[in-house]
Amino acid sequence: MAKVIAGMSGGVDSAVAAYLLKEQGHEVIGVTLRTWIGEDGSEGRCCEIDDAYTAARAIGIPYHTFNCVSDFANFVTKPFTEAYLKGITPNPCVICNRYIKWDGMMNRLPVFGASHLATGHYANIVRLDNGRFSVKRSAALMKDQTYMLYMLTQEQLAHTMLPLGGYTKDEVREIAKKAGIPVADKKDSQEICFIPDDDYAGYICRNVPKEEIPPEGDFTDEDGKVLGRHKGIINYTVGQRKGLGLPLGYPAYVKDIDAGSGRIIVAPADALLTDVVYVRDLNFMSIEDPGEGEEFRAVVKIRYHHAGEAASLVKTGEDEIKIVFDKPVRAAAPGQSAVFYDDEGCVIGGGRIVRQKN
């Protein structure tokens, strides 16, 4: 049995993960990393300390909190706002998992004399025949969170336990009820933890000097014809349809955002399809970093809720992969992650989308 620090957000998933490990005989210590405090003093959904403390008491494990607000700002919220100001759609949870949650808990393993950390993510840790670690899709495919974990390192994976990989959400809630864990019926959060009202533009306007906020600009078609005015590029993402306010006589979607000129290019749905996507900031799990020119096959997801599409991948540079999809994918947004899976549902690796070729 191991000594484990269990990350506790205040939600039911992380509480049940800690409970299951204790039931298995591990020595478990609950830990919350405080990452964000709202202007009104409110906590982010990833660090609701009162609920986490109450859950830890019900489980019967010691509990500690650590302040990571400064690191969270440097690694997550500042890059998030900078990306939107450039017309890029970032993926803050991927960065937070690696550099805040995992690094934060890994750094504290020696403090507690612990060998492993654990979280309530729906995924499985596997060690492959080649000796490398990867994350494998969970039993609850609708809740699977491997996409959000693709940036984890081999060292982090080697010291990680994910107890919920074989459970569904309903099963987790039932375990919590039977164990008397008070957050058993707590509602799931779908928003980014530091933007609880889901108003990205409002958050940016409150946290960036007024003179840095991009002004209104033109909606144009692919040929440059002006179709109308938009409210500023921070209000839009690639693939967006709602809220454009353009009476064009056909459904229009954001195809591209040109931060330099302030133009937003809109087009019919078919124009957002592409079969070639380039990614950088690569991280590999199940295989070593391929050499330049090396090719492999994978199923690739270009967003969290994307089902995935079969593709051929080739390393085109030291930190770049070209993905050629068997069938075109829609709205591959720069800044989002492309995650590569093998036929068994294990993460091969992934990277940040930088551009596409239509």
URJO-V72811 format. One record per residue. N is the residue number from 1. RES is the residue in one letter. OMEGA is omega in whole degrees, 0 to 359 (none if undefined). BURIAL is b if it has 24 or more other C-alpha atoms within 12 Angstrom, else e. D_LAST is the distance of its C-alpha to the last C-alpha in Angstrom with 2 decimals. Layout:
n->(N/N)
res->(RES/RES)
omega->(OMEGA/OMEGA)
burial->(BURIAL/BURIAL)
d_last->(D_LAST/D_LAST)
This chain:
n->(1/2/3/4/5/6/7/8/9/10/11/12/13/14/15/16/17/18/19/20/21/22/23/24/25/26/27/28/29/30/31/32/33/34/35/36/37/38/39/40/41/42/43/44/45/46/47/48/49/50/51/52/53/54/55/56/57/58/59/60/61/62/63/64/65/66/67/68/69/70/71/72/73/74/75/76/77/78/79/80/81/82/83/84/85/86/87/88/89/90/91/92/93/94/95/96/97/98/99/100/101/102/103/104/105/106/107/108/109/110/111/112/113/114/115/116/117/118/119/120/121/122/123/124/125/126/127/128/129/130/131/132/133/134/135/136/137/138/139/140/141/142/143/144/145/146/147/148/149/150/151/152/153/154/155/156/157/158/159/160/161/162/163/164/165/166/167/168/169/170/171/172/173/174/175/176/177/178/179/180/181/182/183/184/185/186/187/188/189/190/191/192/193/194/195/196/197/198/199/200/201/202/203/204/205/206/207/208/209/210/211/212/213/214/215/216/217/218/219/220/221/222/223/224/225/226/227/228/229/230/231/232/233/234/235/236/237/238/239/240/241/242/243/244/245/246/247/248/249/250/251/252/253/254/255/256/257/258/259/260/261/262/263/264/265/266/267/268/269/270/271/272/273/274/275/276/277/278/279/280/281/282/283/284/285/286/287/288/289/290/291/292/293/294/295/296/297/298/299/300/301/302/303/304/305/306/307/308/309/310/311/312/313/314/315/316/317/318/319/320/321/322/323/324/325/326/327/328/329/330/331/332/333/334/335/336/337/338/339/340/341/342/343/344/345/346/347/348/349/350/351/352/353/354/355/356/357/358)
res->(M/A/K/V/I/A/G/M/S/G/G/V/D/S/A/V/A/A/Y/L/L/K/E/Q/G/H/E/V/I/G/V/T/L/R/T/W/I/G/E/D/G/S/E/G/R/C/C/E/I/D/D/A/Y/T/A/A/R/A/I/G/I/P/Y/H/T/F/N/C/V/S/D/F/A/N/F/V/T/K/P/F/T/E/A/Y/L/K/G/I/T/P/N/P/C/V/I/C/N/R/Y/I/K/W/D/G/M/M/N/R/L/P/V/F/G/A/S/H/L/A/T/G/H/Y/A/N/I/V/R/L/D/N/G/R/F/S/V/K/R/S/A/A/L/M/K/D/Q/T/Y/M/L/Y/M/L/T/Q/E/Q/L/A/H/T/M/L/P/L/G/G/Y/T/K/D/E/V/R/E/I/A/K/K/A/G/I/P/V/A/D/K/K/D/S/Q/E/I/C/F/I/P/D/D/D/Y/A/G/Y/I/C/R/N/V/P/K/E/E/I/P/P/E/G/D/F/T/D/E/D/G/K/V/L/G/R/H/K/G/I/I/N/Y/T/V/G/Q/R/K/G/L/G/L/P/L/G/Y/P/A/Y/V/K/D/I/D/A/G/S/G/R/I/I/V/A/P/A/D/A/L/L/T/D/V/V/Y/V/R/D/L/N/F/M/S/I/E/D/P/G/E/G/E/E/F/R/A/V/V/K/I/R/Y/H/H/A/G/E/A/A/S/L/V/K/T/G/E/D/E/I/K/I/V/F/D/K/P/V/R/A/A/A/P/G/Q/S/A/V/F/Y/D/D/E/G/C/V/I/G/G/G/R/I/V/R/Q/K/N)
omega->(186/169/191/168/184/176/182/183/189/179/185/184/182/178/180/176/179/181/182/179/177/179/179/178/179/172/190/176/179/182/171/174/179/186/188/175/182/180/180/180/181/180/173/182/177/183/177/193/181/180/179/179/180/179/180/178/180/180/180/179/175/186/181/175/179/182/178/185/182/178/180/178/183/185/190/190/178/176/178/181/179/179/180/178/178/180/182/179/185/178/189/183/178/180/180/181/183/192/179/185/184/178/181/180/177/181/182/176/180/181/182/184/183/180/185/170/180/175/180/178/177/180/179/171/178/172/188/181/180/178/182/178/175/171/182/183/183/177/179/186/179/180/185/184/179/179/183/185/189/182/182/182/177/179/179/181/181/182/185/170/178/188/186/185/182/186/170/179/180/178/179/179/180/176/181/180/182/181/180/179/191/181/185/183/182/182/175/175/178/185/170/191/183/174/186/178/177/180/183/182/178/179/181/180/180/187/179/177/186/183/179/181/179/182/173/180/185/160/175/171/184/179/178/179/180/182/183/182/175/188/185/191/180/181/189/174/178/181/183/176/184/173/180/178/181/179/186/182/176/179/181/181/174/179/183/177/181/184/181/181/183/180/171/183/179/185/174/185/184/183/179/180/177/176/179/179/177/179/177/185/189/171/181/180/189/179/172/176/182/174/180/182/181/182/174/180/178/166/188/173/181/172/186/184/177/181/182/180/179/185/170/183/178/177/185/179/182/181/178/174/174/179/176/184/175/176/182/175/186/171/174/190/174/182/177/183/168/184/187/181/172/184/181/181/177/179/173/180/180/180/181/178/180/177/177/176/183/none)
burial->(e/b/b/b/b/b/b/b/b/b/b/b/b/b/b/b/b/b/b/b/b/b/e/e/e/b/b/b/b/b/b/b/b/b/b/b/b/e/e/e/e/e/b/b/b/b/b/b/b/b/b/b/b/b/b/b/b/b/b/e/b/b/b/b/b/b/e/b/b/e/b/b/b/e/b/b/b/b/b/b/b/b/b/b/b/b/b/b/b/b/b/b/b/b/b/b/b/b/b/b/b/b/b/b/b/b/b/b/b/e/e/b/e/b/b/b/b/b/b/b/b/b/b/b/b/b/e/e/e/e/e/b/b/b/b/b/b/b/e/e/b/e/b/b/b/b/b/b/b/b/b/b/b/b/e/b/b/b/b/b/b/b/b/b/b/b/b/b/b/e/e/b/b/e/b/b/e/e/b/e/b/b/b/b/e/b/e/e/e/e/e/b/b/b/b/e/e/e/e/b/b/e/b/b/e/e/b/e/e/e/e/e/b/b/e/e/b/b/b/b/b/e/e/e/e/e/b/e/e/b/e/b/b/b/b/b/b/b/b/b/b/e/e/b/e/b/e/e/e/e/e/b/b/b/b/b/b/b/b/e/e/b/b/b/b/b/b/e/e/e/b/b/b/b/b/b/b/b/b/b/b/b/b/b/b/b/b/e/b/b/e/e/e/e/e/b/b/b/b/b/b/b/b/b/e/e/e/b/b/b/b/b/b/b/b/e/e/e/b/b/b/b/b/b/b/e/e/b/b/b/b/b/b/b/b/b/b/b/b/b/b/b/e/e/b/b/b/b/b/b/b/b/b/b/b/b/b/e)
d_last->(52.86/50.84/51.10/47.86/46.58/44.64/42.19/43.20/41.13/43.64/41.74/42.84/40.41/41.59/45.18/45.15/43.58/46.55/48.98/47.84/48.20/51.67/52.61/51.60/54.10/51.98/53.28/50.75/50.45/48.30/46.29/44.26/42.25/42.44/39.11/39.11/41.69/40.88/42.50/44.99/45.76/43.71/42.15/38.58/38.10/37.80/41.25/43.64/46.72/49.37/47.74/47.04/50.66/52.02/50.02/51.19/54.79/54.50/53.17/55.90/54.00/54.30/51.69/50.50/48.07/46.44/44.97/41.40/40.58/40.18/37.88/35.77/35.41/34.48/31.95/30.55/31.34/31.09/27.68/26.56/27.62/26.31/22.79/22.88/24.30/21.23/18.83/18.07/18.86/21.31/22.82/26.53/28.06/26.52/28.03/31.25/31.80/31.79/33.40/35.64/36.64/36.73/37.79/40.25/41.88/41.77/43.64/46.26/46.98/49.78/51.22/52.00/52.61/49.80/47.77/44.82/42.80/41.55/39.25/38.64/35.01/34.22/33.35/35.34/36.13/36.39/37.68/36.27/38.19/36.83/38.48/35.37/34.85/31.92/31.40/31.23/30.22/33.18/35.20/34.00/30.33/29.92/31.27/29.79/29.05/27.95/24.51/26.48/28.55/26.18/27.22/30.87/32.62/34.80/37.91/36.97/36.27/39.56/41.47/39.73/40.93/38.90/41.55/39.46/37.11/39.23/39.85/38.40/38.62/41.51/43.35/42.94/44.38/47.23/48.06/48.20/50.53/52.87/53.01/53.82/50.85/50.78/46.99/46.65/45.51/43.56/40.36/37.02/34.95/31.27/30.84/30.28/33.87/34.24/32.79/34.95/34.39/30.57/30.43/28.09/28.40/32.16/32.43/30.63/32.84/35.90/35.09/33.73/35.89/35.48/34.64/31.54/30.03/27.13/28.40/27.17/24.45/22.40/19.87/17.77/15.28/12.12/14.73/16.98/19.56/21.61/21.90/24.27/25.30/24.33/26.75/25.17/21.99/23.92/24.11/20.44/17.70/14.01/14.22/17.68/19.18/22.91/24.76/22.65/25.50/23.64/25.41/22.69/23.86/20.75/19.35/17.15/15.21/14.41/10.73/11.68/15.15/16.36/19.65/20.90/21.12/21.50/18.92/17.00/14.09/14.34/12.73/13.55/12.77/10.43/7.97/7.91/6.86/4.71/6.84/6.96/8.89/11.66/15.04/18.36/21.89/22.32/25.25/26.43/29.02/29.83/29.20/29.89/27.16/25.63/26.22/23.65/22.13/23.27/21.19/21.77/20.72/20.43/19.61/17.34/17.70/15.31/18.04/21.74/21.82/18.87/20.50/18.43/16.42/17.42/15.51/16.38/16.70/17.82/19.54/18.16/20.68/23.66/21.75/18.12/16.48/13.22/12.46/11.15/11.68/13.80/12.39/9.20/10.21/10.38/10.56/10.46/12.73/13.70/17.32/17.34/18.30/16.80/19.94/20.57/23.32/25.42/26.90/29.85/27.99/28.68/26.33/25.32/23.82/20.97/19.43/17.91/14.18/13.59/9.93/6.45/3.78/0.00)
